Amino acid sequence: MDIVMVIEKLNFIIVGLGMQDCTNSSCASTCSCSDDKECHERASGVVKLVHQKLRKKLKEAEGNFDKVWHEHCEDEGTLEEYACAMQHLAVQHWAKQPEDRIEWCRQVCIEFLMQGGLKKALEKDERTRLFLLAKDSNLEKCKKPSHSNGSVNTNGSLGAHDEEHMYTYVYNTITLPFTSKIRLLDVGSCYNPFLKFDEFLAVGIDISPAVDTVYKCDFLNLQINPPLQLAPDSVNTFLRNLQNPVDFLPGQCFHVVVFSLLLSYFPSPYQRWICCQKAQQLLQMNGLLLIITPDSSHQNKHADMMKSWRRAIECLGFKRYRYIKYMHMHFIAFRKVSNEQCTLMTGDFNPDLLYIPQDFSDTAEECIFSDVFTGQSDSDDPSILEGFNELPNSNDYNECEGDTLQWD
């Protein structure tokens, strides 16, 4: 399609939202609405309508999410309209509010990798190992490593006995001290907000990028190739020279994967599970999966859902590192761990654990796309944090690894 035609089409879309002066690199530069609330409602209406249509089509297709998703990815008009609306909401509305998704991600990454968070997590892993050995009344094993992937020292490196695994481990595990750029994959990036931070080598991907700095990529169908056995600088060079569109990525090459308002986009729990599984494959050992998901409910209304999400994601090879509930969103950080470090839950795991309220009710509202933020933030209700920790067979050593990050 000719670039002039693309720009004209996008301008037509944004005029319908009440936004003007749209170009392919900036879908949300100016708004002609009479007030902020009207502007928010126009853009959020586009987003909500797309989500509702996806859920409706999934029901009509009797759960055939592959068919629904394929048709959605072929609908360029809807994708472009959605991308422009999301960028407008993010830049013109959400970025001005105290619940800053991007800054939360940045602070968690810096604290974890550069300010002692990972070191504390690794020390806790070792205490857990000793606790379990003592619990089994086999104190002799306290002198021996117990992990199938090798024992982990508090600097993140392997024990000397694991020399046969050292080559793979060194290149695909985050170790301390951490001195390189933080390789971050922002899935559903829209406009790649992490590019402005010097700490990151940010790769943004989206099925319909709103700016040229985001690669076009269908994450659900992304091919994960074998890990690169390269030094960090070479991996950085590889990521800086990706070809657009991105159809494949090497496994275990990112330090951080971000799902910001991503999982609730998908109409099927199985699609959310696929995303989390791919994140686990793309992360280096000890890497972070950061999830932000909308929820304007107060107190512990959806505490059961958060417990269910935690169980599902930890069963994929993660351990929760941090959690906070704001007025409009849940912020959750998970650390990738070895199989034997995973929290083992009773009962069968299935993707349905990654449910959202909209899966069961057509009237359930995605309030983050409806409410105009008031600039206020709830302090965490203790019952929420307590409910999130109360999982089947969870013990003291399974509690959140990091302190809950509070915002003033």
Disulfide bonds with the S-S distance in Angstrom:
none
